[in-house]
């Protein structure tokens, strides 16, 4: 019975793996949020959001956005 539900193609298995991982990754914060709201105050969440926004901006400046750099070829395509 379980074998009938398994995807047959490798593409389908890969899509199912990505969907399952994404679903679990989104379900964890939702499941933990009632516990966190009992422990921390809204002011604590605000301070955490402020800290994360400043850290995000500083990390972009510090890394120079190297992940968005375009690699140039050794030999140019156009000689003009």
mmCIF file of the N, C-alpha and C atoms, coordinates in Angstrom:
data_MODEL
# 
_entry.id   MODEL 
# 
loop_
_atom_site.group_PDB 
_atom_site.id 
_atom_site.type_symbol 
_atom_site.label_atom_id 
_atom_site.label_alt_id 
_atom_site.label_comp_id 
_atom_site.label_asym_id 
_atom_site.label_entity_id 
_atom_site.label_seq_id 
_atom_site.pdbx_PDB_ins_code 
_atom_site.Cartn_x 
_atom_site.Cartn_y 
_atom_site.Cartn_z 
_atom_site.occupancy 
_atom_site.B_iso_or_equiv 
_atom_site.pdbx_formal_charge 
_atom_site.auth_seq_id 
_atom_site.auth_comp_id 
_atom_site.auth_asym_id 
_atom_site.auth_atom_id 
_atom_site.pdbx_PDB_model_num 
ATOM 1   N N  . UNK A 1 1  ? 0.834  -1.199 0.000   1.00 0.00 ? 1  UNK A N  1 
ATOM 2   C CA . UNK A 1 1  ? 0.000  0.000  0.000   1.00 0.00 ? 1  UNK A CA 1 
ATOM 3   C C  . UNK A 1 1  ? 0.873  1.256  0.000   1.00 0.00 ? 1  UNK A C  1 
ATOM 4   N N  . UNK A 1 2  ? 1.896  1.267  0.835   1.00 0.00 ? 2  UNK A N  1 
ATOM 5   C CA . UNK A 1 2  ? 2.785  2.441  0.909   1.00 0.00 ? 2  UNK A CA 1 
ATOM 6   C C  . UNK A 1 2  ? 3.561  2.601  -0.400  1.00 0.00 ? 2  UNK A C  1 
ATOM 7   N N  . UNK A 1 3  ? 3.923  1.509  -1.017  1.00 0.00 ? 3  UNK A N  1 
ATOM 8   C CA . UNK A 1 3  ? 4.689  1.581  -2.264  1.00 0.00 ? 3  UNK A CA 1 
ATOM 9   C C  . UNK A 1 3  ? 3.896  2.244  -3.380  1.00 0.00 ? 3  UNK A C  1 
ATOM 10  N N  . UNK A 1 4  ? 2.574  2.159  -3.346  1.00 0.00 ? 4  UNK A N  1 
ATOM 11  C CA . UNK A 1 4  ? 1.758  2.824  -4.360  1.00 0.00 ? 4  UNK A CA 1 
ATOM 12  C C  . UNK A 1 4  ? 1.802  4.340  -4.204  1.00 0.00 ? 4  UNK A C  1 
ATOM 13  N N  . UNK A 1 5  ? 1.990  4.823  -2.977  1.00 0.00 ? 5  UNK A N  1 
ATOM 14  C CA . UNK A 1 5  ? 2.000  6.262  -2.725  1.00 0.00 ? 5  UNK A CA 1 
ATOM 15  C C  . UNK A 1 5  ? 3.343  6.900  -3.021  1.00 0.00 ? 5  UNK A C  1 
ATOM 16  N N  . UNK A 1 6  ? 4.407  6.095  -3.069  1.00 0.00 ? 6  UNK A N  1 
ATOM 17  C CA . UNK A 1 6  ? 5.734  6.645  -3.348  1.00 0.00 ? 6  UNK A CA 1 
ATOM 18  C C  . UNK A 1 6  ? 5.815  7.126  -4.785  1.00 0.00 ? 6  UNK A C  1 
ATOM 19  N N  . UNK A 1 7  ? 6.434  8.314  -4.995  1.00 0.00 ? 7  UNK A N  1 
ATOM 20  C CA . UNK A 1 7  ? 6.596  8.799  -6.368  1.00 0.00 ? 7  UNK A CA 1 
ATOM 21  C C  . UNK A 1 7  ? 7.549  7.890  -7.145  1.00 0.00 ? 7  UNK A C  1 
ATOM 22  N N  . UNK A 1 8  ? 7.234  7.682  -8.415  1.00 0.00 ? 8  UNK A N  1 
ATOM 23  C CA . UNK A 1 8  ? 8.023  6.770  -9.220  1.00 0.00 ? 8  UNK A CA 1 
ATOM 24  C C  . UNK A 1 8  ? 9.238  7.435  -9.858  1.00 0.00 ? 8  UNK A C  1 
ATOM 25  N N  . UNK A 1 9  ? 9.109  8.666  -10.278 1.00 0.00 ? 9  UNK A N  1 
ATOM 26  C CA . UNK A 1 9  ? 10.226 9.326  -10.948 1.00 0.00 ? 9  UNK A CA 1 
ATOM 27  C C  . UNK A 1 9  ? 11.115 10.048 -9.932  1.00 0.00 ? 9  UNK A C  1 
ATOM 28  N N  . UNK A 1 10 ? 12.356 10.239 -10.331 1.00 0.00 ? 10 UNK A N  1 
ATOM 29  C CA . UNK A 1 10 ? 13.306 10.922 -9.454  1.00 0.00 ? 10 UNK A CA 1 
ATOM 30  C C  . UNK A 1 10 ? 12.911 12.384 -9.260  1.00 0.00 ? 10 UNK A C  1 
ATOM 31  N N  . UNK A 1 11 ? 12.383 13.003 -10.320 1.00 0.00 ? 11 UNK A N  1 
ATOM 32  C CA . UNK A 1 11 ? 11.941 14.391 -10.222 1.00 0.00 ? 11 UNK A CA 1 
ATOM 33  C C  . UNK A 1 11 ? 10.838 14.537 -9.172  1.00 0.00 ? 11 UNK A C  1 
ATOM 34  N N  . UNK A 1 12 ? 9.875  13.624 -9.202  1.00 0.00 ? 12 UNK A N  1 
ATOM 35  C CA . UNK A 1 12 ? 8.775  13.679 -8.234  1.00 0.00 ? 12 UNK A CA 1 
ATOM 36  C C  . UNK A 1 12 ? 9.286  13.484 -6.816  1.00 0.00 ? 12 UNK A C  1 
ATOM 37  N N  . UNK A 1 13 ? 10.249 12.587 -6.640  1.00 0.00 ? 13 UNK A N  1 
ATOM 38  C CA . UNK A 1 13 ? 10.833 12.384 -5.311  1.00 0.00 ? 13 UNK A CA 1 
ATOM 39  C C  . UNK A 1 13 ? 11.541 13.641 -4.829  1.00 0.00 ? 13 UNK A C  1 
ATOM 40  N N  . UNK A 1 14 ? 12.270 14.304 -5.733  1.00 0.00 ? 14 UNK A N  1 
ATOM 41  C CA . UNK A 1 14 ? 12.978 15.530 -5.356  1.00 0.00 ? 14 UNK A CA 1 
ATOM 42  C C  . UNK A 1 14 ? 12.002 16.647 -4.993  1.00 0.00 ? 14 UNK A C  1 
ATOM 43  N N  . UNK A 1 15 ? 10.929 16.781 -5.753  1.00 0.00 ? 15 UNK A N  1 
ATOM 44  C CA . UNK A 1 15 ? 9.918  17.803 -5.456  1.00 0.00 ? 15 UNK A CA 1 
ATOM 45  C C  . UNK A 1 15 ? 9.264  17.513 -4.112  1.00 0.00 ? 15 UNK A C  1 
ATOM 46  N N  . UNK A 1 16 ? 8.939  16.260 -3.866  1.00 0.00 ? 16 UNK A N  1 
ATOM 47  C CA . UNK A 1 16 ? 8.323  15.886 -2.592  1.00 0.00 ? 16 UNK A CA 1 
ATOM 48  C C  . UNK A 1 16 ? 9.270  16.148 -1.424  1.00 0.00 ? 16 UNK A C  1 
ATOM 49  N N  . UNK A 1 17 ? 10.553 15.890 -1.613  1.00 0.00 ? 17 UNK A N  1 
ATOM 50  C CA . UNK A 1 17 ? 11.540 16.159 -0.566  1.00 0.00 ? 17 UNK A CA 1 
ATOM 51  C C  . UNK A 1 17 ? 11.611 17.648 -0.246  1.00 0.00 ? 17 UNK A C  1 
ATOM 52  N N  . UNK A 1 18 ? 11.639 18.485 -1.279  1.00 0.00 ? 18 UNK A N  1 
ATOM 53  C CA . UNK A 1 18 ? 11.684 19.937 -1.055  1.00 0.00 ? 18 UNK A CA 1 
ATOM 54  C C  . UNK A 1 18 ? 10.411 20.441 -0.386  1.00 0.00 ? 18 UNK A C  1 
ATOM 55  N N  . UNK A 1 19 ? 9.275  19.925 -0.808  1.00 0.00 ? 19 UNK A N  1 
ATOM 56  C CA . UNK A 1 19 ? 8.007  20.358 -0.212  1.00 0.00 ? 19 UNK A CA 1 
ATOM 57  C C  . UNK A 1 19 ? 7.915  19.937 1.248   1.00 0.00 ? 19 UNK A C  1 
ATOM 58  N N  . UNK A 1 20 ? 8.375  18.724 1.553   1.00 0.00 ? 20 UNK A N  1 
ATOM 59  C CA . UNK A 1 20 ? 8.328  18.250 2.931   1.00 0.00 ? 20 UNK A CA 1 
ATOM 60  C C  . UNK A 1 20 ? 9.247  19.078 3.823   1.00 0.00 ? 20 UNK A C  1 
ATOM 61  N N  . UNK A 1 21 ? 10.450 19.360 3.336   1.00 0.00 ? 21 UNK A N  1 
ATOM 62  C CA . UNK A 1 21 ? 11.390 20.168 4.115   1.00 0.00 ? 21 UNK A CA 1 
ATOM 63  C C  . UNK A 1 21 ? 10.871 21.566 4.368   1.00 0.00 ? 21 UNK A C  1 
ATOM 64  N N  . UNK A 1 22 ? 10.287 22.174 3.351   1.00 0.00 ? 22 UNK A N  1 
ATOM 65  C CA . UNK A 1 22 ? 9.734  23.519 3.505   1.00 0.00 ? 22 UNK A CA 1 
ATOM 66  C C  . UNK A 1 22 ? 8.570  23.533 4.491   1.00 0.00 ? 22 UNK A C  1 
ATOM 67  N N  . UNK A 1 23 ? 7.720  22.523 4.399   1.00 0.00 ? 23 UNK A N  1 
ATOM 68  C CA . UNK A 1 23 ? 6.577  22.438 5.308   1.00 0.00 ? 23 UNK A CA 1 
ATOM 69  C C  . UNK A 1 23 ? 7.028  22.280 6.753   1.00 0.00 ? 23 UNK A C  1 
ATOM 70  N N  . UNK A 1 24 ? 7.988  21.416 6.988   1.00 0.00 ? 24 UNK A N  1 
ATOM 71  C CA . UNK A 1 24 ? 8.499  21.219 8.351   1.00 0.00 ? 24 UNK A CA 1 
ATOM 72  C C  . UNK A 1 24 ? 9.184  22.481 8.859   1.00 0.00 ? 24 UNK A C  1 
ATOM 73  N N  . UNK A 1 25 ? 9.956  23.139 7.987   1.00 0.00 ? 25 UNK A N  1 
ATOM 74  C CA . UNK A 1 25 ? 10.654 24.364 8.394   1.00 0.00 ? 25 UNK A CA 1 
ATOM 75  C C  . UNK A 1 25 ? 9.679  25.476 8.755   1.00 0.00 ? 25 UNK A C  1 
ATOM 76  N N  . UNK A 1 26 ? 8.512  25.518 8.129   1.00 0.00 ? 26 UNK A N  1 
ATOM 77  C CA . UNK A 1 26 ? 7.522  26.533 8.465   1.00 0.00 ? 26 UNK A CA 1 
ATOM 78  C C  . UNK A 1 26 ? 6.661  26.119 9.659   1.00 0.00 ? 26 UNK A C  1 
ATOM 79  N N  . UNK A 1 27 ? 6.537  24.830 9.890   1.00 0.00 ? 27 UNK A N  1 
ATOM 80  C CA . UNK A 1 27 ? 5.710  24.353 11.002  1.00 0.00 ? 27 UNK A CA 1 
ATOM 81  C C  . UNK A 1 27 ? 6.415  24.490 12.350  1.00 0.00 ? 27 UNK A C  1 
ATOM 82  N N  . UNK A 1 28 ? 7.726  24.408 12.371  1.00 0.00 ? 28 UNK A N  1 
ATOM 83  C CA . UNK A 1 28 ? 8.465  24.482 13.638  1.00 0.00 ? 28 UNK A CA 1 
ATOM 84  C C  . UNK A 1 28 ? 8.245  25.824 14.345  1.00 0.00 ? 28 UNK A C  1 
ATOM 85  N N  . UNK A 1 29 ? 8.434  26.976 13.689  1.00 0.00 ? 29 UNK A N  1 
ATOM 86  C CA . UNK A 1 29 ? 8.177  28.237 14.407  1.00 0.00 ? 29 UNK A CA 1 
ATOM 87  C C  . UNK A 1 29 ? 6.723  28.406 14.844  1.00 0.00 ? 29 UNK A C  1 
ATOM 88  N N  . UNK A 1 30 ? 5.796  27.902 14.043  1.00 0.00 ? 30 UNK A N  1 
ATOM 89  C CA . UNK A 1 30 ? 4.383  28.010 14.425  1.00 0.00 ? 30 UNK A CA 1 
ATOM 90  C C  . UNK A 1 30 ? 4.108  27.163 15.664  1.00 0.00 ? 30 UNK A C  1 
ATOM 91  N N  . UNK A 1 31 ? 4.723  25.984 15.734  1.00 0.00 ? 31 UNK A N  1 
ATOM 92  C CA . UNK A 1 31 ? 4.512  25.109 16.882  1.00 0.00 ? 31 UNK A CA 1 
ATOM 93  C C  . UNK A 1 31 ? 5.170  25.647 18.149  1.00 0.00 ? 31 UNK A C  1 
ATOM 94  N N  . UNK A 1 32 ? 6.280  26.346 18.008  1.00 0.00 ? 32 UNK A N  1 
ATOM 95  C CA . UNK A 1 32 ? 7.017  26.841 19.175  1.00 0.00 ? 32 UNK A CA 1 
ATOM 96  C C  . UNK A 1 32 ? 6.526  28.216 19.634  1.00 0.00 ? 32 UNK A C  1 
ATOM 97  N N  . UNK A 1 33 ? 5.807  28.947 18.788  1.00 0.00 ? 33 UNK A N  1 
ATOM 98  C CA . UNK A 1 33 ? 5.408  30.308 19.137  1.00 0.00 ? 33 UNK A CA 1 
ATOM 99  C C  . UNK A 1 33 ? 4.570  30.409 20.412  1.00 0.00 ? 33 UNK A C  1 
ATOM 100 N N  . UNK A 1 34 ? 3.662  29.483 20.742  1.00 0.00 ? 34 UNK A N  1 
ATOM 101 C CA . UNK A 1 34 ? 2.956  29.631 22.033  1.00 0.00 ? 34 UNK A CA 1 
ATOM 102 C C  . UNK A 1 34 ? 3.897  29.548 23.239  1.00 0.00 ? 34 UNK A C  1 
ATOM 103 N N  . UNK A 1 35 ? 4.924  28.735 23.142  1.00 0.00 ? 35 UNK A N  1 
ATOM 104 C CA . UNK A 1 35 ? 5.897  28.637 24.238  1.00 0.00 ? 35 UNK A CA 1 
ATOM 105 C C  . UNK A 1 35 ? 6.711  29.921 24.350  1.00 0.00 ? 35 UNK A C  1 
ATOM 106 N N  . UNK A 1 36 ? 7.142  30.438 23.205  1.00 0.00 ? 36 UNK A N  1 
ATOM 107 C CA . UNK A 1 36 ? 7.951  31.665 23.221  1.00 0.00 ? 36 UNK A CA 1 
ATOM 108 C C  . UNK A 1 36 ? 7.155  32.864 23.721  1.00 0.00 ? 36 UNK A C  1 
ATOM 109 N N  . UNK A 1 37 ? 5.863  32.939 23.389  1.00 0.00 ? 37 UNK A N  1 
ATOM 110 C CA . UNK A 1 37 ? 5.072  34.072 23.846  1.00 0.00 ? 37 UNK A CA 1 
ATOM 111 C C  . UNK A 1 37 ? 4.825  34.025 25.350  1.00 0.00 ? 37 UNK A C  1 
ATOM 112 N N  . UNK A 1 38 ? 4.906  32.849 25.951  1.00 0.00 ? 38 UNK A N  1 
ATOM 113 C CA . UNK A 1 38 ? 4.791  32.743 27.421  1.00 0.00 ? 38 UNK A CA 1 
ATOM 114 C C  . UNK A 1 38 ? 6.081  33.165 28.105  1.00 0.00 ? 38 UNK A C  1 
ATOM 115 N N  . UNK A 1 39 ? 7.206  32.926 27.443  1.00 0.00 ? 39 UNK A N  1 
ATOM 116 C CA . UNK A 1 39 ? 8.506  33.220 28.061  1.00 0.00 ? 39 UNK A CA 1 
ATOM 117 C C  . UNK A 1 39 ? 8.901  34.688 27.879  1.00 0.00 ? 39 UNK A C  1 
ATOM 118 N N  . UNK A 1 40 ? 8.710  35.213 26.661  1.00 0.00 ? 40 UNK A N  1 
ATOM 119 C CA . UNK A 1 40 ? 9.188  36.555 26.336  1.00 0.00 ? 40 UNK A CA 1 
ATOM 120 C C  . UNK A 1 40 ? 8.028  37.531 26.166  1.00 0.00 ? 40 UNK A C  1 
ATOM 121 N N  . UNK A 1 41 ? 8.310  38.798 26.456  1.00 0.00 ? 41 UNK A N  1 
ATOM 122 C CA . UNK A 1 41 ? 7.312  39.863 26.315  1.00 0.00 ? 41 UNK A CA 1 
ATOM 123 C C  . UNK A 1 41 ? 7.354  40.423 24.894  1.00 0.00 ? 41 UNK A C  1 
ATOM 124 N N  . UNK A 1 42 ? 6.330  41.174 24.497  1.00 0.00 ? 42 UNK A N  1 
ATOM 125 C CA . UNK A 1 42 ? 6.373  41.816 23.182  1.00 0.00 ? 42 UNK A CA 1 
ATOM 126 C C  . UNK A 1 42 ? 7.564  42.768 23.021  1.00 0.00 ? 42 UNK A C  1 
ATOM 127 N N  . UNK A 1 43 ? 7.990  43.391 24.121  1.00 0.00 ? 43 UNK A N  1 
ATOM 128 C CA . UNK A 1 43 ? 9.155  44.273 24.053  1.00 0.00 ? 43 UNK A CA 1 
ATOM 129 C C  . UNK A 1 43 ? 10.409 43.486 23.708  1.00 0.00 ? 43 UNK A C  1 
ATOM 130 N N  . UNK A 1 44 ? 10.514 42.265 24.250  1.00 0.00 ? 44 UNK A N  1 
ATOM 131 C CA . UNK A 1 44 ? 11.659 41.417 23.919  1.00 0.00 ? 44 UNK A CA 1 
ATOM 132 C C  . UNK A 1 44 ? 11.671 41.056 22.435  1.00 0.00 ? 44 UNK A C  1 
ATOM 133 N N  . UNK A 1 45 ? 10.497 40.740 21.893  1.00 0.00 ? 45 UNK A N  1 
ATOM 134 C CA . UNK A 1 45 ? 10.417 40.442 20.470  1.00 0.00 ? 45 UNK A CA 1 
ATOM 135 C C  . UNK A 1 45 ? 10.776 41.666 19.630  1.00 0.00 ? 45 UNK A C  1 
ATOM 136 N N  . UNK A 1 46 ? 10.381 42.848 20.082  1.00 0.00 ? 46 UNK A N  1 
ATOM 137 C CA . UNK A 1 46 ? 10.734 44.078 19.383  1.00 0.00 ? 46 UNK A CA 1 
ATOM 138 C C  . UNK A 1 46 ? 12.224 44.329 19.394  1.00 0.00 ? 46 UNK A C  1 
ATOM 139 N N  . UNK A 1 47 ? 12.857 44.109 20.538  1.00 0.00 ? 47 UNK A N  1 
ATOM 140 C CA . UNK A 1 47 ? 14.318 44.285 20.618  1.00 0.00 ? 47 UNK A CA 1 
ATOM 141 C C  . UNK A 1 47 ? 15.032 43.264 19.729  1.00 0.00 ? 47 UNK A C  1 
ATOM 142 N N  . UNK A 1 48 ? 14.530 42.033 19.691  1.00 0.00 ? 48 UNK A N  1 
ATOM 143 C CA . UNK A 1 48 ? 15.118 41.016 18.834  1.00 0.00 ? 48 UNK A CA 1 
ATOM 144 C C  . UNK A 1 48 ? 14.977 41.393 17.361  1.00 0.00 ? 48 UNK A C  1 
ATOM 145 N N  . UNK A 1 49 ? 13.815 41.922 16.973  1.00 0.00 ? 49 UNK A N  1 
ATOM 146 C CA . UNK A 1 49 ? 13.597 42.350 15.586  1.00 0.00 ? 49 UNK A CA 1 
ATOM 147 C C  . UNK A 1 49 ? 14.521 43.500 15.223  1.00 0.00 ? 49 UNK A C  1 
ATOM 148 N N  . UNK A 1 50 ? 14.706 44.440 16.157  1.00 0.00 ? 50 UNK A N  1 
ATOM 149 C CA . UNK A 1 50 ? 15.615 45.557 15.911  1.00 0.00 ? 50 UNK A CA 1 
ATOM 150 C C  . UNK A 1 50 ? 17.047 45.063 15.753  1.00 0.00 ? 50 UNK A C  1 
ATOM 151 N N  . UNK A 1 51 ? 17.464 44.158 16.632  1.00 0.00 ? 51 UNK A N  1 
ATOM 152 C CA . UNK A 1 51 ? 18.814 43.593 16.555  1.00 0.00 ? 51 UNK A CA 1 
ATOM 153 C C  . UNK A 1 51 ? 19.016 42.857 15.232  1.00 0.00 ? 51 UNK A C  1 
ATOM 154 N N  . UNK A 1 52 ? 18.044 42.047 14.816  1.00 0.00 ? 52 UNK A N  1 
ATOM 155 C CA . UNK A 1 52 ? 18.179 41.285 13.574  1.00 0.00 ? 52 UNK A CA 1 
ATOM 156 C C  . UNK A 1 52 ? 18.212 42.201 12.354  1.00 0.00 ? 52 UNK A C  1 
ATOM 157 N N  . UNK A 1 53 ? 17.452 43.289 12.362  1.00 0.00 ? 53 UNK A N  1 
ATOM 158 C CA . UNK A 1 53 ? 17.474 44.202 11.223  1.00 0.00 ? 53 UNK A CA 1 
ATOM 159 C C  . UNK A 1 53 ? 18.812 44.925 11.118  1.00 0.00 ? 53 UNK A C  1 
ATOM 160 N N  . UNK A 1 54 ? 19.358 45.343 12.243  1.00 0.00 ? 54 UNK A N  1 
ATOM 161 C CA . UNK A 1 54 ? 20.668 46.001 12.222  1.00 0.00 ? 54 UNK A CA 1 
ATOM 162 C C  . UNK A 1 54 ? 21.753 45.006 11.809  1.00 0.00 ? 54 UNK A C  1 
ATOM 163 N N  . UNK A 1 55 ? 21.689 43.788 12.341  1.00 0.00 ? 55 UNK A N  1 
ATOM 164 C CA . UNK A 1 55 ? 22.678 42.767 11.984  1.00 0.00 ? 55 UNK A CA 1 
ATOM 165 C C  . UNK A 1 55 ? 22.592 42.414 10.500  1.00 0.00 ? 55 UNK A C  1 
ATOM 166 N N  . UNK A 1 56 ? 21.397 42.374 9.941   1.00 0.00 ? 56 UNK A N  1 
ATOM 167 C CA . UNK A 1 56 ? 21.236 42.076 8.517   1.00 0.00 ? 56 UNK A CA 1 
ATOM 168 C C  . UNK A 1 56 ? 21.849 43.163 7.646   1.00 0.00 ? 56 UNK A C  1 
ATOM 169 N N  . UNK A 1 57 ? 21.600 44.410 8.012   1.00 0.00 ? 57 UNK A N  1 
ATOM 170 C CA . UNK A 1 57 ? 22.158 45.524 7.245   1.00 0.00 ? 57 UNK A CA 1 
ATOM 171 C C  . UNK A 1 57 ? 23.675 45.524 7.345   1.00 0.00 ? 57 UNK A C  1 
ATOM 172 N N  . UNK A 1 58 ? 24.212 45.308 8.540   1.00 0.00 ? 58 UNK A N  1 
ATOM 173 C CA . UNK A 1 58 ? 25.660 45.295 8.697   1.00 0.00 ? 58 UNK A CA 1 
ATOM 174 C C  . UNK A 1 58 ? 26.307 44.112 7.980   1.00 0.00 ? 58 UNK A C  1 
ATOM 175 N N  . UNK A 1 59 ? 25.639 42.981 7.931   1.00 0.00 ? 59 UNK A N  1 
ATOM 176 C CA . UNK A 1 59 ? 26.210 41.835 7.228   1.00 0.00 ? 59 UNK A CA 1 
ATOM 177 C C  . UNK A 1 59 ? 26.258 42.077 5.728   1.00 0.00 ? 59 UNK A C  1 
ATOM 178 N N  . UNK A 1 60 ? 25.280 42.786 5.187   1.00 0.00 ? 60 UNK A N  1 
ATOM 179 C CA . UNK A 1 60 ? 25.301 43.125 3.763   1.00 0.00 ? 60 UNK A CA 1 
ATOM 180 C C  . UNK A 1 60 ? 26.474 44.057 3.472   1.00 0.00 ? 60 UNK A C  1 
ATOM 181 N N  . UNK A 1 61 ? 26.682 45.037 4.328   1.00 0.00 ? 61 UNK A N  1 
ATOM 182 C CA . UNK A 1 61 ? 27.788 45.975 4.140   1.00 0.00 ? 61 UNK A CA 1 
ATOM 183 C C  . UNK A 1 61 ? 29.129 45.269 4.325   1.00 0.00 ? 61 UNK A C  1 
ATOM 184 N N  . UNK A 1 62 ? 29.237 44.411 5.323   1.00 0.00 ? 62 UNK A N  1 
ATOM 185 C CA . UNK A 1 62 ? 30.498 43.745 5.621   1.00 0.00 ? 62 UNK A CA 1 
ATOM 186 C C  . UNK A 1 62 ? 30.912 42.767 4.530   1.00 0.00 ? 62 UNK A C  1 
ATOM 187 N N  . UNK A 1 63 ? 29.959 42.071 3.931   1.00 0.00 ? 63 UNK A N  1 
ATOM 188 C CA . UNK A 1 63 ? 30.302 41.093 2.908   1.00 0.00 ? 63 UNK A CA 1 
ATOM 189 C C  . UNK A 1 63 ? 30.416 41.709 1.527   1.00 0.00 ? 63 UNK A C  1 
ATOM 190 N N  . UNK A 1 64 ? 29.976 42.918 1.366   1.00 0.00 ? 64 UNK A N  1 
ATOM 191 C CA . UNK A 1 64 ? 30.058 43.571 0.060   1.00 0.00 ? 64 UNK A CA 1 
ATOM 192 C C  . UNK A 1 64 ? 29.132 42.952 -0.976  1.00 0.00 ? 64 UNK A C  1 
ATOM 193 N N  . UNK A 1 65 ? 28.142 42.215 -0.526  1.00 0.00 ? 65 UNK A N  1 
ATOM 194 C CA . UNK A 1 65 ? 27.168 41.541 -1.405  1.00 0.00 ? 65 UNK A CA 1 
ATOM 195 C C  . UNK A 1 65 ? 27.884 40.667 -2.438  1.00 0.00 ? 65 UNK A C  1 
ATOM 196 N N  . UNK A 1 66 ? 28.875 39.903 -1.997  1.00 0.00 ? 66 UNK A N  1 
ATOM 197 C CA . UNK A 1 66 ? 29.619 39.033 -2.895  1.00 0.00 ? 66 UNK A CA 1 
ATOM 198 C C  . UNK A 1 66 ? 28.743 37.957 -3.513  1.00 0.00 ? 66 UNK A C  1 
ATOM 199 N N  . UNK A 1 67 ? 27.643 37.581 -2.860  1.00 0.00 ? 67 UNK A N  1 
ATOM 200 C CA . UNK A 1 67 ? 26.783 36.551 -3.424  1.00 0.00 ? 67 UNK A CA 1 
ATOM 201 C C  . UNK A 1 67 ? 26.064 37.027 -4.680  1.00 0.00 ? 67 UNK A C  1 
ATOM 202 N N  . UNK A 1 68 ? 26.017 38.349 -4.888  1.00 0.00 ? 68 UNK A N  1 
ATOM 203 C CA . UNK A 1 68 ? 25.368 38.885 -6.082  1.00 0.00 ? 68 UNK A CA 1 
ATOM 204 C C  . UNK A 1 68 ? 26.359 39.305 -7.159  1.00 0.00 ? 68 UNK A C  1 
ATOM 205 N N  . UNK A 1 69 ? 27.646 39.071 -6.923  1.00 0.00 ? 69 UNK A N  1 
ATOM 206 C CA . UNK A 1 69 ? 28.659 39.478 -7.892  1.00 0.00 ? 69 UNK A CA 1 
ATOM 207 C C  . UNK A 1 69 ? 28.527 38.654 -9.171  1.00 0.00 ? 69 UNK A C  1 
ATOM 208 N N  . UNK A 1 70 ? 28.746 39.315 -10.297 1.00 0.00 ? 70 UNK A N  1 
ATOM 209 C CA . UNK A 1 70 ? 28.679 38.637 -11.594 1.00 0.00 ? 70 UNK A CA 1 
ATOM 210 C C  . UNK A 1 70 ? 30.103 38.280 -11.996 1.00 0.00 ? 70 UNK A C  1 
ATOM 211 N N  . UNK A 1 71 ? 30.293 37.020 -12.311 1.00 0.00 ? 71 UNK A N  1 
ATOM 212 C CA . UNK A 1 71 ? 31.615 36.572 -12.727 1.00 0.00 ? 71 UNK A CA 1 
ATOM 213 C C  . UNK A 1 71 ? 31.872 37.037 -14.153 1.00 0.00 ? 71 UNK A C  1 
ATOM 214 N N  . UNK A 1 72 ? 33.010 37.670 -14.373 1.00 0.00 ? 72 UNK A N  1 
ATOM 215 C CA . UNK A 1 72 ? 33.377 38.124 -15.702 1.00 0.00 ? 72 UNK A CA 1 
ATOM 216 C C  . UNK A 1 72 ? 34.206 37.063 -16.402 1.00 0.00 ? 72 UNK A C  1 
ATOM 217 N N  . UNK A 1 73 ? 34.004 36.868 -17.693 1.00 0.00 ? 73 UNK A N  1 
ATOM 218 C CA . UNK A 1 73 ? 34.803 35.871 -18.410 1.00 0.00 ? 73 UNK A CA 1 
ATOM 219 C C  . UNK A 1 73 ? 36.224 36.374 -18.616 1.00 0.00 ? 73 UNK A C  1 
ATOM 220 N N  . UNK A 1 74 ? 37.170 35.426 -18.771 1.00 0.00 ? 74 UNK A N  1 
ATOM 221 C CA . UNK A 1 74 ? 38.555 35.815 -19.033 1.00 0.00 ? 74 UNK A CA 1 
ATOM 222 C C  . UNK A 1 74 ? 38.693 36.492 -20.379 1.00 0.00 ? 74 UNK A C  1 
ATOM 223 N N  . UNK A 1 75 ? 37.963 36.002 -21.359 1.00 0.00 ? 75 UNK A N  1 
ATOM 224 C CA . UNK A 1 75 ? 38.004 36.551 -22.710 1.00 0.00 ? 75 UNK A CA 1 
ATOM 225 C C  . UNK A 1 75 ? 36.686 37.269 -22.985 1.00 0.00 ? 75 UNK A C  1 
ATOM 226 N N  . UNK A 1 76 ? 36.712 38.564 -23.267 1.00 0.00 ? 76 UNK A N  1 
ATOM 227 C CA . UNK A 1 76 ? 35.453 39.278 -23.510 1.00 0.00 ? 76 UNK A CA 1 
ATOM 228 C C  . UNK A 1 76 ? 34.785 38.802 -24.796 1.00 0.00 ? 76 UNK A C  1 
ATOM 229 N N  . UNK A 1 77 ? 33.460 38.825 -24.787 1.00 0.00 ? 77 UNK A N  1 
ATOM 230 C CA . UNK A 1 77 ? 32.711 38.402 -25.965 1.00 0.00 ? 77 UNK A CA 1 
ATOM 231 C C  . UNK A 1 77 ? 32.734 39.461 -27.058 1.00 0.00 ? 77 UNK A C  1 
ATOM 232 N N  . UNK A 1 78 ? 32.785 40.706 -26.638 1.00 0.00 ? 78 UNK A N  1 
ATOM 233 C CA . UNK A 1 78 ? 32.707 41.809 -27.600 1.00 0.00 ? 78 UNK A CA 1 
ATOM 234 C C  . UNK A 1 78 ? 33.975 42.624 -27.525 1.00 0.00 ? 78 UNK A C  1 
ATOM 235 N N  . UNK A 1 79 ? 34.619 42.798 -28.646 1.00 0.00 ? 79 UNK A N  1 
ATOM 236 C CA . UNK A 1 79 ? 35.795 43.670 -28.724 1.00 0.00 ? 79 UNK A CA 1 
ATOM 237 C C  . UNK A 1 79 ? 35.417 44.867 -29.563 1.00 0.00 ? 79 UNK A C  1 
ATOM 238 N N  . UNK A 1 80 ? 35.295 45.980 -28.905 1.00 0.00 ? 80 UNK A N  1 
ATOM 239 C CA . UNK A 1 80 ? 34.834 47.128 -29.643 1.00 0.00 ? 80 UNK A CA 1 
ATOM 240 C C  . UNK A 1 80 ? 35.620 48.334 -29.505 1.00 0.00 ? 80 UNK A C  1 
# 
